[in-house]
Amino acid sequence: MDFMANGLLALGASPAMVHAVEELEQAISVVADLHGAVSINIGTLDPKWIESFKFAARTCKAKGVPWVLDPVAAGFTSLRTTTATELLDIGGCSVLRGNASEIMAVAGTTGDAKGVDSTKGSDAALKAAKGLAAKYKCVVCISGALDFVVTPSGQVSSCAHGVEMLTKITAAGCLVSSIIAAFLAAKPRDFSDAEAALYAFIYFGICSEAASQNSQGPGSLRLNLIDQLYNFDLEQLGLCQTGVLVASARSADGRTLPLVCRWLRRIGSHTVEIPGISSSMYHASADDVGMQIICLAEVEQHRSAMGIAQSCIGPFELDPITRMSLENIVSSGASRFPVRHFRDQNDPHPRDLQIHVTQDHVKVVHPGAERGSNEVLAPYSADFPKVIIHPTDTCKFRLELSEEQDKVFHFVALSRTSRDLIALLIRTFHARQYVATSFVLSRLYQDPARPGAPLTTTLVQDFDLQRLADRLGKELDRTVGQLEAVERVVRTSNNEKRELQAQLSETIGSYTEAIEQLHQQLAPAAKGGVAAALQLQIHDGRALHSKLQLELQELRQRLDEEQRGTGPDGTDGPAAQMRARTIEAYRAEIAKLRAQISALAGSEKQHSERDSTRAEELRRLRGDVDSLSREKEGLERMVAEGAKSKDDLIENFLYAKGCLDKLQLACIEKSPACSPEHERQVAQLRETYNQVVDERNRLMIRVEALDKDREKQKQFRESTLEKATQANARLLEERDKLEKEKARVSTLYQQTMAMLAHSAASADYEAEDEAVLQALREEVAKKRELVQKKEQEGESLRQRLKKLAMAG
């Protein structure tokens, strides 16, 4: 805790270490009045501390105070992880900072924390950080060899500053969280929480790098780090385009004098005035990179009397964040930036658009699926596209895609960094298209006094050779990559060309063979000429005509024979054919009747077999019922006898016990002198008593055995009765089937009789047909008698089934 307090004091903040619930509300109220911030660190945990953490988070949310959460050792124990998630669930958290293991544990994934140390690289927690940032609407920072800052929209920024020896110092991460809270409190209004957190990482990383140069180990690094936080000087690191320049003047008595200022840019010997600004404050921008800013100030009320004051500062450089982002985007070759478009200065309904910047063109589009003709695309030309940055507003700029007014857009970027990136990226790609690298090198490496002659020395203070070499190396790598891609395309095209040539050669060869075969087929015809070919065709036509004439004559003869109604020999007439067809029809009908009678006979046989089977089953069931009844009567008799024997035994036992009691009383009354007769009687009674007890035990065993046998017989009788009931149900089903079969046989009989009657009423039959019909009538009469007999047997069977059902 002292390391955090000393570090905050060294950088110029005013820390207050408060954890008692009784003073938290008052302390946070003071922080809110001072527009400060709160850092909640869960390094020390107990129920009182946890309650104070939650109270502080709720109070900050209620008073609108930004607060930073450091989930120390989350994932090491479930209590720490639960405490961190409960604090985030309260809401209002501005920044969540932790190492990779802590962030992954809070997100619910496996972080494998080793105490407060992380076992994962910072990039392994990016997915978890994006999920937490989107869920809790806060900035998530991941500390590590490469620090990451993730916004709720998923945008990721990184910082590579820092030293490995920081992992050997306790509370280094806690100090970073406190510095982030200090930067949140001190940031300008147009800066986002993510930018403040990223600048805090850069500030701490630069200080740690400077401190490690004079440190022998972790102990000296701890002390030197506090010194570097205190001695940090922005002027030593150079001026960035994100700064704000302010001109001020005081009179002799200490009064502040109002100023009117002119601001100019100077590069080399050229000076250009910045239009549209006359106040005493100037916001540097991407237009000022590589230039010096000159301020000409004079007192507003006494311009001629007090003269003009001049000041020059610069040159300005890109800040590390913008430089890193620009290099990444240039390497990728394209990027997209969300902006807001205002049609004019008083537009009440601005539109949300996107600017797509690539190496070949700049495009303004509507985000989402509905784009179509609303896209405006402008390739790079000599004068367009160009970006004009607003001199006073840190987010406004104008994008001119051409001279046409409908292609001039007034935009507002999401932040100053986003606006500067858009301007610098468009200018970089535009310069690549129209300014050759050889031209730049020729201007950089020659003596201005002797054009064409190379420089003998370079001005290191004005020109960074290392940076130029890095950029040229990246450009060379990108060009080599493009060349390799072109070579791959050329190789692929050559291979496809060779394959197409081979296919074309094969096709030409196949067509050549087909043409040669056609020539060979046409060669014989070509020898006789056209006349010979026509003669052959005429000959074939005549032969076909003769064949068709013969077929026509045969068909006419057949047609005449059919019309006369005669057969092939001409002896049978139409009447004989009709009689033959009638006889055949009767014979088919007789065969059908015989088949039906055979089916009836087969059904009768089956019915007889079923009847015999049912009768046998009935006899067996009746025998089973009789045997069960007899067994039941025998068991009932045995139960009655057992009960009677039991009663006799109980009575004998009670009698013997009474006699024994009397003898014992008599012995007690005459105990001093018992006669031998009495002793003998007592011995006999005791023997009798023992015999009675043995007999009782034997009878009890027998009664228990009888009870068991009776229970078994009862179960057997119940199972047999169940079987009889099931058999009865089956017999009832068979009865229903017999009734259905009877109905079917009756229907078949009626159909047979109707067919026989129809056959008797038809035309004359031959003598043999009459005999067959008579035999059929007799057989049908027999079958009718047999059916009546079966009906009687079925009726008797139904009566027996009813009796059996009543008996069951």
C-alpha positions in Angstrom: 0.0 0.0 0.0 2.9 2.4 0.7 4.3 1.7 -2.7 1.1 2.8 -4.3 0.8 5.9 -2.2 4.4 6.9 -2.8 4.1 6.4 -6.5 0.9 8.5 -6.7 2.6 11.3 -4.7 5.6 11.1 -7.0 3.6 11.7 -10.2 1.6 14.6 -8.6 -1.6 12.9 -7.4 -3.1 13.2 -3.9 -3.9 9.6 -2.7 -6.1 8.8 0.3 -6.2 5.2 1.5 -9.7 4.7 2.9 -11.4 1.4 3.8 -13.7 2.0 6.8 -17.4 2.0 5.9 -18.1 4.8 8.3 -15.9 7.3 6.4 -16.3 6.0 2.8 -19.3 8.1 1.9 -17.8 11.3 3.1 -14.5 10.6 1.4 -16.1 9.7 -1.9 -18.2 12.9 -1.7 -14.9 14.9 -1.5 -13.5 13.0 -4.4 -16.7 13.8 -6.4 -16.4 17.5 -5.6 -12.7 17.5 -6.8 -13.6 15.5 -10.0 -11.3 12.7 -8.9 -11.4 8.9 -9.2 -11.4 5.8 -7.0 -9.3 2.7 -7.2 -10.7 -0.5 -5.6 -8.0 -3.0 -4.9 -9.0 -6.4 -3.4 -5.5 -7.4 -2.4 -6.6 -7.8 1.3 -9.9 -9.7 1.9 -12.1 -10.3 4.9 -15.8 -9.8 5.4 -15.4 -6.2 6.5 -13.2 -5.3 3.6 -15.6 -6.9 1.1 -18.5 -4.9 2.6 -16.4 -1.7 2.3 -15.5 -2.6 -1.4 -19.2 -3.0 -2.3 -20.2 0.1 -0.4 -17.6 2.1 -2.2 -18.7 0.8 -5.6 -22.4 1.6 -4.9 -21.5 5.1 -3.6 -19.3 5.9 -6.7 -22.1 4.7 -9.0 -24.6 6.9 -7.2 -22.4 10.0 -7.2 -21.0 9.5 -10.8 -17.4 9.0 -9.7 -15.3 6.9 -12.0 -13.7 3.9 -10.3 -11.1 1.3 -11.3 -11.2 -2.3 -10.2 -8.0 -4.4 -9.6 -9.1 -8.1 -9.1 -5.9 -9.1 -7.3 -5.3 -12.9 -7.5 -8.8 -13.6 -9.0 -8.9 -17.3 -9.9 -6.5 -18.2 -7.0 -9.5 -18.7 -4.7 -13.2 -18.8 -5.4 -13.8 -16.0 -2.8 -11.6 -13.5 -4.8 -13.3 -14.4 -8.1 -16.8 -14.1 -6.6 -15.9 -10.8 -5.0 -14.6 -9.3 -8.3 -17.7 -10.4 -10.2 -20.1 -9.1 -7.5 -18.3 -5.7 -7.6 -18.7 -5.6 -11.4 -22.3 -6.5 -11.2 -23.0 -3.4 -9.1 -22.2 -1.4 -12.3 -20.5 1.9 -13.0 -17.0 0.5 -13.3 -14.9 2.6 -15.6 -11.7 0.5 -16.0 -11.0 -3.2 -15.0 -7.3 -3.9 -14.9 -5.6 -7.2 -14.2 -3.1 -9.7 -15.6 -4.2 -12.4 -18.1 -5.0 -15.0 -15.5 -7.1 -12.6 -13.4 -9.1 -11.3 -16.5 -9.8 -14.9 -17.6 -10.9 -15.9 -14.1 -13.3 -13.0 -13.9 -14.7 -13.9 -17.3 -15.3 -17.5 -16.1 -12.6 -19.2 -18.2 -9.6 -21.1 -16.9 -6.8 -18.7 -16.0 -4.5 -20.9 -13.9 -3.5 -18.2 -11.5 -0.5 -18.7 -9.3 -1.3 -16.4 -6.5 -1.1 -12.8 -7.8 1.2 -14.0 -10.7 -0.1 -14.8 -14.2 0.7 -18.1 -16.0 -0.7 -16.9 -19.4 0.4 -14.3 -22.0 -1.6 -11.1 -22.1 -2.8 -11.9 -25.7 -4.4 -15.2 -24.4 -7.0 -13.1 -22.4 -8.1 -10.8 -25.3 -11.2 -12.8 -26.0 -12.2 -12.8 -22.4 -11.4 -9.1 -22.1 -13.7 -8.3 -25.1 -16.5 -10.3 -23.5 -16.1 -8.5 -20.1 -15.9 -5.0 -21.8 -19.1 -5.7 -23.8 -20.9 -7.1 -20.8 -20.1 -4.5 -18.2 -19.7 -1.5 -20.6 -16.2 -0.7 -19.2 -12.6 -0.5 -20.4 -10.7 -3.7 -19.8 -6.8 -3.5 -19.4 -4.5 -6.5 -19.6 -1.0 -6.1 -18.1 1.8 -8.2 -19.4 4.9 -8.1 -21.7 2.5 -6.3 -24.1 -0.2 -4.3 -22.5 -3.7 -4.3 -24.1 -6.6 -1.8 -23.7 -10.0 -3.1 -24.9 -13.0 -0.8 -25.3 -16.7 -1.9 -25.0 -17.0 -1.7 -28.8 -14.2 -4.3 -29.1 -11.4 -1.9 -30.3 -8.0 -3.1 -29.0 -4.9 -0.8 -28.4 -1.5 -2.0 -27.2 1.6 -0.7 -25.4 5.0 -2.4 -25.6 6.7 -0.3 -23.0 7.9 -1.9 -19.8 10.7 -4.2 -18.4 10.6 -7.9 -17.3 12.1 -7.0 -13.9 8.7 -5.5 -12.9 7.4 -9.1 -12.4 9.9 -9.3 -9.4 8.3 -6.4 -7.6 5.1 -6.7 -5.5 2.3 -4.2 -6.0 3.6 -3.0 -9.4 0.3 -3.9 -11.0 -1.6 -2.3 -8.1 0.4 0.9 -8.8 -0.6 0.8 -12.5 -4.3 0.6 -11.5 -3.8 3.6 -9.2 -2.1 5.5 -12.0 -5.0 4.7 -14.3 -7.4 6.2 -11.7 -5.2 9.3 -11.5 -5.2 9.7 -15.3 -9.0 9.2 -15.4 -9.3 12.1 -12.9 -6.9 14.4 -14.8 -8.0 13.6 -18.5 -9.6 16.3 -20.6 -13.2 16.0 -21.4 -12.7 15.1 -25.0 -10.5 12.1 -24.0 -12.1 8.7 -23.5 -11.4 6.3 -20.6 -9.6 4.0 -23.0 -7.2 6.8 -24.1 -6.5 7.7 -20.4 -5.8 4.1 -19.6 -3.5 3.7 -22.6 -1.6 6.9 -21.7 -1.2 5.6 -18.1 0.3 2.4 -19.5 2.7 4.3 -21.7 3.7 6.7 -18.9 4.4 3.8 -16.5 6.2 1.8 -19.1 8.5 4.6 -20.1 9.3 5.4 -16.5 10.0 1.7 -15.8 12.3 1.5 -18.8 14.3 4.6 -17.6 14.4 3.3 -14.0 15.8 -0.2 -15.1 18.8 1.4 -16.7 20.3 2.4 -13.3 18.9 -0.5 -11.3 21.0 -3.5 -10.1 18.0 -5.6 -9.1 14.4 -5.5 -8.0 15.1 -3.5 -4.8 16.8 -0.6 -6.6 14.3 -0.8 -9.4 11.5 -0.1 -6.9 13.3 3.0 -5.6 14.4 4.2 -9.1 10.8 3.8 -10.4 9.4 6.2 -7.8 12.2 8.7 -8.8 11.4 8.4 -12.5 7.7 8.9 -11.8 8.7 12.1 -10.0 11.3 13.3 -12.6 9.3 12.5 -15.7 9.7 15.3 -18.2 7.6 15.5 -21.4 10.0 17.9 -23.0 12.8 15.3 -23.0 10.6 12.9 -24.9 9.6 15.4 -27.6 6.4 17.3 -28.4 3.4 15.3 -29.7 0.6 16.5 -32.0 -1.9 15.8 -29.1 -0.7 18.8 -27.0 -2.4 22.1 -26.3 -0.4 25.3 -26.6 -1.4 28.3 -24.4 -0.1 31.8 -24.6 -0.4 34.0 -21.5 0.9 37.4 -20.3 0.8 39.3 -17.1 1.3 43.0 -16.2 3.8 44.4 -13.7 1.2 44.2 -11.0 0.4 40.5 -11.7 -2.8 41.0 -13.7 -3.5 38.6 -16.6 -3.6 40.5 -19.9 -6.0 39.4 -22.7 -4.0 38.5 -25.9 -4.7 38.3 -29.6 -2.5 35.7 -31.2 -1.5 34.6 -34.7 -0.4 31.0 -35.0 2.0 29.9 -37.8 3.6 26.7 -38.9 7.2 26.6 -40.0 9.1 23.9 -41.8 12.6 24.7 -42.8 12.6 28.3 -44.0 8.9 28.3 -45.1 6.2 29.8 -42.8 2.5 29.3 -43.3 -0.2 31.0 -41.1 -2.9 28.8 -39.6 -6.2 30.4 -40.6 -9.3 30.8 -38.5 -7.7 31.0 -35.1 -6.8 34.1 -33.1 -7.3 33.0 -29.5 -4.5 32.4 -27.0 -5.0 28.6 -27.1 -4.1 26.2 -30.0 -4.7 22.5 -30.2 -1.9 20.7 -32.1 -3.0 18.2 -34.8 -1.7 15.9 -37.4 -1.0 18.9 -39.6 1.7 19.9 -37.2 3.8 16.7 -37.4 7.3 17.5 -38.3 6.8 21.3 -38.0 7.4 24.1 -35.6 4.6 26.3 -34.2 5.2 30.0 -34.0 3.0 32.2 -31.8 2.8 36.0 -32.4 1.0 37.5 -29.4 0.1 41.1 -28.6 -2.1 42.6 -25.9 -5.6 43.2 -27.1 -6.2 46.7 -25.8 -2.7 48.2 -26.3 -1.4 46.6 -29.5 0.8 49.4 -30.7 2.1 50.4 -27.3 3.3 47.1 -26.0 4.5 45.4 -29.2 4.4 41.8 -30.4 5.8 38.8 -28.5 7.0 35.8 -30.5 7.6 32.2 -29.4 8.6 29.1 -31.3 8.2 25.5 -30.2 8.7 22.2 -31.9 9.2 20.3 -34.1 6.2 18.1 -33.2 6.1 14.3 -33.4 3.5 11.7 -33.6 2.5 10.4 -30.1 3.4 6.7 -29.5 -0.2 5.5 -29.7 -1.0 7.1 -33.0 2.4 6.1 -34.5 1.9 2.5 -33.5 -1.7 2.4 -34.8 -0.6 4.1 -38.1 2.2 1.6 -38.7 -0.1 -1.3 -38.1 -2.8 0.0 -40.5 -0.2 0.9 -43.2 1.1 -2.7 -42.9 -2.4 -4.2 -43.3 -3.2 -1.9 -46.3 -6.7 -0.8 -45.3 -8.9 0.3 -42.4 -12.4 1.5 -41.6 -13.3 4.5 -39.4 -16.8 5.3 -38.0 -17.7 9.0 -38.3 -20.7 11.3 -38.1 -21.7 13.3 -41.2 -23.2 16.8 -40.9 -24.7 18.3 -44.1 -24.2 21.8 -42.7 -23.2 23.4 -39.4 -26.8 23.4 -38.1 -27.8 19.9 -39.2 -30.0 18.5 -36.4 -29.9 15.0 -37.7 -26.4 13.8 -38.5 -25.8 10.5 -40.2 -23.5 7.7 -39.0 -21.2 6.8 -41.9 -17.9 4.9 -42.4 -14.8 5.9 -44.2 -12.9 3.0 -45.9 -9.3 3.9 -46.6 -7.3 1.5 -48.8 -4.1 1.8 -50.8 -6.1 2.4 -54.0 -9.0 4.6 -53.0 -11.1 6.2 -50.3 -14.8 5.3 -49.9 -17.6 6.8 -47.9 -20.4 4.2 -47.2 -23.4 3.7 -45.0 -22.7 0.9 -42.4 -24.9 -2.1 -42.6 -26.5 -4.0 -45.5 -28.3 -1.1 -47.2 -25.6 0.6 -49.2 -26.1 0.4 -52.9 -25.8 3.7 -54.8 -25.1 5.7 -51.5 -21.4 4.7 -51.7 -19.0 7.4 -52.8 -15.7 6.2 -54.0 -12.6 8.3 -55.0 -9.4 6.9 -56.3 -6.2 8.7 -55.6 -5.4 11.5 -58.0 -3.0 14.4 -58.1 -5.2 16.7 -55.9 -7.8 14.4 -54.3 -8.8 13.1 -51.9 -7.6 15.5 -49.2 -8.3 16.0 -45.6 -8.6 19.5 -44.0 -8.5 19.5 -40.2 -10.5 22.0 -38.3 -8.2 24.5 -36.5 -10.2 24.7 -33.2 -12.3 21.6 -32.8 -10.3 18.5 -32.0 -12.7 16.1 -33.8 -14.0 17.9 -36.8 -12.5 17.7 -40.3 -13.5 18.1 -44.0 -13.0 15.3 -46.5 -12.9 16.4 -50.2 -13.1 13.5 -52.7 -13.3 15.8 -55.7 -14.2 19.3 -56.8 -17.9 18.5 -56.9 -19.9 19.9 -53.9 -21.8 16.6 -53.3 -18.4 14.9 -52.7 -17.3 17.3 -50.0 -18.2 15.9 -46.5 -18.1 17.5 -43.1 -17.3 14.9 -40.5 -16.9 14.5 -36.8 -14.6 11.7 -35.7 -15.0 9.7 -32.5 -11.9 11.1 -31.0 -8.8 13.2 -31.8 -6.7 10.1 -32.4 -9.3 8.7 -34.8 -9.3 12.0 -36.8 -5.5 12.2 -36.9 -5.3 8.6 -38.1 -7.7 9.3 -40.9 -5.8 12.3 -42.1 -2.3 10.7 -41.8 -3.4 7.4 -43.4 -5.0 9.1 -46.5 -1.9 11.3 -46.9 0.4 8.3 -46.6 -1.4 6.3 -49.2 -1.7 9.4 -51.4 2.1 10.0 -51.2 2.8 6.4 -52.1 0.8 6.9 -55.3 2.4 10.2 -56.4 5.7 10.5 -54.6 8.3 7.9 -55.5 10.7 6.6 -52.9 13.7 7.3 -55.1 12.6 11.0 -55.3 12.4 11.2 -51.5 15.9 9.6 -51.1 17.4 11.8 -53.8 16.1 14.9 -51.8 17.3 13.5 -48.5 20.8 12.3 -49.5 22.1 15.2 -51.6 23.8 18.5 -50.9 21.4 21.4 -51.6 24.3 23.6 -52.7 25.4 20.9 -55.2 22.4 19.2 -56.7 23.1 15.5 -57.4 26.1 15.3 -55.1 25.6 13.0 -52.1 25.8 14.3 -48.5 29.0 13.4 -46.6 27.3 13.6 -43.2 23.6 13.4 -42.1 21.9 15.7 -39.6 20.8 13.2 -37.0 19.0 15.8 -35.0 16.7 16.7 -37.9 16.4 13.3 -39.5 15.8 9.8 -37.9 17.7 7.3 -40.1 16.6 4.4 -38.0 12.9 5.2 -38.4 13.3 5.7 -42.2 15.2 2.4 -42.5 12.5 0.6 -40.6 9.8 2.0 -42.8 11.7 1.3 -46.0 12.3 -2.2 -44.8 8.6 -2.7 -44.2 7.8 -1.3 -47.6 10.4 -3.6 -49.2 8.9 -6.6 -47.4 5.5 -5.6 -48.6 6.7 -5.2 -52.2 8.5 -8.5 -52.1 5.3 -10.1 -50.8 3.3 -8.5 -53.6 5.9 -9.7 -56.1 5.7 -13.3 -54.8 1.9 -13.1 -55.0 2.2 -12.0 -58.7 4.7 -14.8 -59.4 2.3 -17.3 -57.9 -0.5 -16.0 -60.1 1.7 -16.1 -63.2 2.8 -19.7 -62.4 -0.9 -20.7 -61.9 -1.8 -19.0 -65.2 1.0 -20.8 -67.0 -0.1 -24.2 -65.6 -3.7 -23.5 -66.7 -2.5 -22.5 -70.1 -0.5 -25.7 -70.5 -3.5 -27.8 -69.4 -5.8 -25.9 -71.9 -3.3 -26.4 -74.7 -3.2 -30.2 -73.9 -7.0 -30.4 -73.9 -7.2 -28.4 -77.1 -4.7 -30.7 -78.8 -6.6 -33.8 -77.6 -9.9 -32.3 -78.9 -8.4 -31.5 -82.3 -7.0 -35.0 -82.6 -10.3 -36.6 -81.8 -12.1 -34.4 -84.4 -9.4 -35.3 -87.0 -10.0 -39.0 -86.4 -13.8 -38.6 -86.7 -13.4 -36.7 -90.0 -11.1 -39.3 -91.4 -13.6 -42.1 -90.6 -16.3 -40.1 -92.4 -14.1 -39.7 -95.4 -13.5 -43.5 -95.4 -17.2 -44.2 -95.3 -18.0 -41.8 -98.1 -15.2 -43.0 -100.3 -17.1 -46.0 -102.0 -20.1 -43.9 -102.8 -17.9 -41.2 -104.2 -16.4 -43.7 -106.8 -19.8 -44.2 -108.7 -20.8 -40.6 -108.5 -24.2 -39.2 -107.6 -26.1 -41.2 -110.2 -25.0 -44.6 -108.7 -26.0 -43.5 -105.2 -29.5 -42.5 -106.5 -30.0 -45.9 -108.3 -29.2 -47.8 -105.1 -31.8 -45.7 -103.2 -34.4 -46.4 -105.9 -33.7 -50.2 -105.8 -34.1 -50.2 -102.0 -37.4 -48.3 -102.2 -38.9 -50.7 -104.7 -38.0 -53.7 -102.6 -39.7 -52.1 -99.6 -42.8 -51.3 -101.7 -43.2 -55.0 -102.7 -42.9 -56.2 -99.1 -45.6 -53.8 -98.0 -47.9 -54.9 -100.8 -47.7 -58.6 -99.7 -48.4 -57.7 -96.1 -51.5 -55.7 -97.2 -52.9 -58.7 -99.1 -52.5 -61.0 -96.0 -54.3 -58.5 -93.8 -57.2 -58.2 -96.2 -57.6 -62.0 -96.3 -57.7 -62.2 -92.5 -60.3 -59.4 -92.4 -62.6 -61.2 -94.9 -62.4 -64.4 -92.9 -63.3 -62.7 -89.6 -66.3 -60.9 -91.3 -67.7 -64.2 -92.6 -67.4 -65.7 -89.1 -65.6 -68.9 -90.2 -62.5 -70.4 -88.7 -59.5 -71.3 -90.6 -61.0 -74.5 -92.0 -64.4 -73.0 -92.9 -66.6 -75.7 -91.2 -67.8 -74.1 -87.8 -70.5 -71.4 -87.8 -71.5 -68.7 -85.3 -74.1 -70.9 -83.5 -71.6 -73.6 -82.8 -69.1 -71.1 -81.4 -71.8 -69.6 -79.2 -72.7 -73.0 -77.8 -69.1 -73.9 -77.1 -68.6 -70.6 -75.2 -71.8 -71.3 -73.2 -70.6 -74.8 -72.3 -67.2 -73.5 -71.3 -68.9 -70.9 -69.0 -71.0 -73.6 -67.3 -68.0 -75.8 -66.8 -66.1 -72.9 -65.2 -69.1 -72.3 -62.9 -69.4 -75.9 -62.0 -65.6 -76.0 -61.1 -66.1 -72.9 -59.0 -69.0 -74.6 -57.1 -66.9 -77.7 -56.5 -64.1 -75.6 -55.1 -66.6 -73.9 -52.7 -68.0 -77.3 -51.6 -64.4 -78.5 -51.0 -63.8 -75.4 -48.9 -67.0 -76.1 -46.9 -65.9 -79.7 -46.4 -62.5 -78.5 -45.2 -64.1 -76.0 -42.8 -66.4 -78.8 -41.5 -63.4 -81.0 -40.7 -61.7 -78.1 -39.0 -64.8 -77.4 -37.0 -65.0 -81.0 -35.9 -61.4 -80.9 -34.7 -62.0 -77.7 -32.8 -65.1 -79.1 -31.2 -63.3 -82.2 -30.0 -60.5 -80.1 -28.7 -62.9 -77.8 -26.8 -64.8 -80.8 -25.3 -61.5 -82.3 -24.1 -60.6 -79.0 -22.6 -64.0 -78.7 -20.9 -63.6 -82.2 -19.4 -60.1 -81.4 -18.1 -61.3 -78.1 -16.5 -64.2 -79.8 -14.9 -61.9 -82.4 -13.4 -59.6 -79.6 -12.1 -62.6 -77.8 -10.5 -63.8 -81.0 -8.8 -60.3 -81.8 -7.5 -59.9 -78.2 -6.2 -63.2 -78.4 -4.4 -62.2 -81.7 -2.7 -58.9 -80.2 -1.7 -60.6 -77.2 -0.3 -63.0 -79.3 1.8 -60.1 -81.4 3.1 -58.1 -78.3 4.0 -61.1 -76.8 5.8 -61.5 -80.1 7.8 -57.8 -80.0 8.7 -58.1 -76.4 9.8 -61.1 -77.2 12.0 -59.3 -80.2 13.5 -56.2 -78.1 14.2 -58.3 -75.4 15.8 -60.0 -78.1 18.0 -56.6 -79.6 19.0 -55.3 -76.2 19.8 -58.3 -75.5 22.1 -57.8 -78.8 23.8 -54.1 -78.2 24.3 -54.8 -74.8 25.8 -57.4 -76.2 28.1 -55.1 -79.0 29.3 -52.3 -76.5 29.7 -54.5 -74.3 31.9 -55.6 -77.3 34.0 -52.1 -78.5 34.5 -50.9 -75.0 35.4 -53.7 -74.7 37.9 -52.8 -78.0 39.6 -49.2 -76.9 39.7 -50.1 -73.6 41.4 -52.2 -75.5 44.0 -49.3 -77.8 44.7 -46.9 -74.9 45.0 -49.2 -73.2 47.5 -49.6 -76.4 49.5 -45.8 -76.8 49.6 -45.4 -73.3 50.8 -47.9 -73.8 53.5 -46.4 -77.1 54.6 -42.8 -76.5 53.6 -41.0 -77.6 56.8 -42.3 -81.1 56.7 -43.6 -82.5 53.5 -44.7 -86.1 53.4 -43.2 -88.5 50.9 -46.7 -88.9 49.4 -46.9 -85.2 48.6 -43.4 -85.3 47.1 -44.4 -88.2 44.9 -47.5 -86.4 43.7 -45.5 -83.3 43.0 -43.0 -85.3 41.0 -45.8 -86.9 39.0 -47.5 -83.6 38.4 -44.2 -82.1 37.2 -43.7 -85.0 34.8 -47.2 -84.6 33.6 -46.6 -80.9 33.2 -43.5 -81.5 31.1 -45.3 -84.0 28.9 -48.1 -81.5 28.4 -45.6 -78.8 27.5 -43.8 -81.1 25.0 -47.1 -82.1 23.5 -48.1 -78.5 23.2 -44.9 -77.7 21.4 -45.3 -80.6 19.1 -48.9 -79.6 18.3 -47.8 -76.0 17.7 -45.2 -77.1 15.2 -47.8 -79.2 13.5 -50.3 -76.3 13.4 -47.7 -74.1 11.9 -47.0 -76.7 9.2 -50.7 -77.0 8.6 -50.9 -73.3 8.2 -48.1 -73.3 5.7 -49.7 -76.1 3.7 -53.0 -74.4 3.8 -51.4 -71.2 2.5 -49.7 -73.1 -0.3 -53.0 -74.9 -1.2 -54.7 -71.5 -1.2 -52.2 -70.0 -3.6 -52.4 -73.1 -5.8 -56.2 -72.9 -5.8 -56.1 -69.2 -6.7 -53.7 -69.8 -9.6 -55.8 -72.7 -10.8 -58.9 -70.6 -10.6 -57.1 -67.9 -12.6 -56.2 -70.4 -15.3 -59.8 -71.6 -15.4 -61.0 -68.0 -15.8 -58.5 -67.5 -18.7 -59.6 -70.7 -20.3 -63.2 -69.6 -20.0 -62.4 -66.3 -21.7 -60.7 -68.2 -24.5 -63.8 -70.5 -24.9 -66.0 -67.4 -25.1 -63.7 -66.0 -27.8 -64.0 -69.3 -29.6 -67.7 -69.2 -29.3 -67.8 -65.7 -31.0 -65.5 -67.0 -33.7 -67.9 -70.0 -34.3 -70.9 -67.7 -34.6 -69.0 -65.6 -37.2 -68.0 -68.8 -39.0 -71.6 -70.0 -38.9 -72.8 -66.7 -40.4 -70.1 -67.0 -43.1 -71.2 -70.6 -44.0 -74.8 -69.6 -44.1 -74.0 -66.7 -46.5 -71.9 -69.1 -48.6 -74.7 -71.6 -48.7 -77.2 -69.0 -49.8 -74.9 -67.8 -52.6 -74.4 -71.4 -53.7 -78.1 -72.1 -53.8 -78.7 -68.9 -55.8 -76.1 -69.9 -58.3 -77.6 -73.3 -58.6 -81.0 -71.9 -59.2 -79.6 -69.5 -61.8 -77.8 -72.4 -63.5 -81.1 -74.5 -63.5 -83.0 -71.7 -65.2 -80.4 -71.3 -68.0 -80.4 -72.9 -71.4 -80.4 -76.7 -72.2 -77.6 -78.8 -70.9 -76.2 -81.9 -72.1 -77.0 -85.2 -70.4 -73.8 -85.3 -68.6 -74.2 -81.7 -67.3 -77.7 -82.7 -65.9 -76.2 -85.6 -64.0 -73.5 -83.3 -62.6 -76.1 -80.8 -61.5 -78.2 -83.5 -59.8 -75.2 -84.8 -58.0 -74.3 -81.3 -56.8 -77.9 -80.8 -55.5 -77.7 -84.0 -53.5 -74.3 -83.0 -52.1 -75.6 -79.5 -51.2 -78.6 -81.1 -49.3 -76.1 -83.3 -47.4 -74.1 -80.2 -46.6 -77.2 -78.4 -45.4 -78.0 -81.3 -43.0 -74.5 -81.2 -41.8 -74.6 -77.5 -41.2 -77.9 -77.9 -39.2 -76.2 -80.6 -37.1 -73.2 -78.3 -36.5 -75.6 -75.6 -35.4 -77.2 -77.9 -32.9 -73.7 -78.9 -31.6 -72.7 -75.2 -31.4 -75.9 -74.5 -29.4 -75.1 -77.3 -27.0 -71.5 -76.0 -26.7 -72.8 -72.6 -25.8 -75.0 -74.1 -23.1 -72.0 -75.9 -21.6 -69.9 -72.7 -21.8 -72.5 -70.8 -19.9 -72.6 -73.5 -17.2 -68.9 -73.5 -17.0 -68.8 -69.7 -16.7 -71.4 -69.9 -13.9 -69.4 -72.7 -12.1 -66.2 -70.5 -12.3 
